[in-house]
Amino acid sequence: MKRSIRDYLVLLLISGSVIGLDQWTKSLVRASLELGEMWSPWPWLTPYARIVHWYNTGSAFGMFQGLGMVFTVLAFVIAGAIIFYYPRVPREEWGLRLALGLQLGGAMGNLIDRLTIGHVTDFVSVGTFPVFNVADSSITVGVGVLLLSMYLQERAAQKQSAGQVKQEDPADAAVQGDASIEQ
């Protein structure tokens, strides 16, 4: 039981940090900018990056507009799956644990918006890319960390299995050594 409590504290720290940052930045944008209003610290930066108060009723990056209820239910399902699965992930697999924490924080950050104001506040606008927020970024980075972690684990497993194949039986090595001396 002690292991689960500690595991959940780590998950809470990661996801809680994401949720806190996400909700704080969204509240700043809602308090400072009217819907559709843009802000940029330097005029030369405006074509490339700016803050824009926007919202969406779809998923991350404005996709699937109007399906807010589907994503609300999906966020609950994802959160439940992460909370159930997280303590079963070995502590050594820190990449997977980090990825799950980031994804949970992002899902919950956007879920809070959906439940409290009926849509998700977006505000980061880069180039012509769809407007997004901290929660969207956290989910995306979490997926990237998950994929990288899985790749590194697979690579380590391949190296370990190749190392086991290359290890020779000491008796075979002695026989080969004797054969090379005779030549």
Secondary structure as the mmCIF struct_conf table of DSSP 4:
data_model
#
loop_
_struct_conf.conf_type_id
_struct_conf.id
_struct_conf.beg_label_comp_id
_struct_conf.beg_label_asym_id
_struct_conf.beg_label_seq_id
_struct_conf.end_label_comp_id
_struct_conf.end_label_asym_id
_struct_conf.end_label_seq_id
HELX_RH_AL_P HELX_RH_AL_P1 LYS A 2 SER A 32
BEND BEND1 LEU A 33 LEU A 33
TURN_TY1_P TURN_TY1_P1 LEU A 35 GLY A 36
STRN STRN1 MET A 38 TRP A 39
BEND BEND2 PRO A 41 TRP A 42
HELX_RH_3T_P HELX_RH_3T_P1 PRO A 43 LEU A 45
TURN_TY1_P TURN_TY1_P2 THR A 46 TYR A 48
STRN STRN2 ALA A 49 ASN A 56
BEND BEND3 THR A 57 SER A 59
HELX_RH_3T_P HELX_RH_3T_P2 ALA A 60 GLY A 62
BEND BEND4 PHE A 64 PHE A 64
TURN_TY1_P TURN_TY1_P3 GLN A 65 GLY A 66
HELX_RH_AL_P HELX_RH_AL_P2 GLY A 68 TYR A 85
HELX_RH_3T_P HELX_RH_3T_P3 TYR A 86 ARG A 88
BEND BEND5 VAL A 89 VAL A 89
TURN_TY1_P TURN_TY1_P4 ARG A 91 GLU A 92
HELX_RH_AL_P HELX_RH_AL_P3 TRP A 94 ILE A 117
BEND BEND6 GLY A 118 HIS A 119
STRN STRN3 VAL A 120 VAL A 126
TURN_TY1_P TURN_TY1_P5 GLY A 127 THR A 128
BEND BEND7 PHE A 129 PHE A 129
HELX_LH_PP_P HELX_LH_PP_P1 PRO A 130 VAL A 131
STRN STRN4 PHE A 132 PHE A 132
HELX_RH_AL_P HELX_RH_AL_P4 VAL A 134 LYS A 166
HELX_LH_PP_P HELX_LH_PP_P2 GLN A 167 ASP A 169
HELX_RH_AL_P HELX_RH_AL_P5 PRO A 170 GLU A 182
#
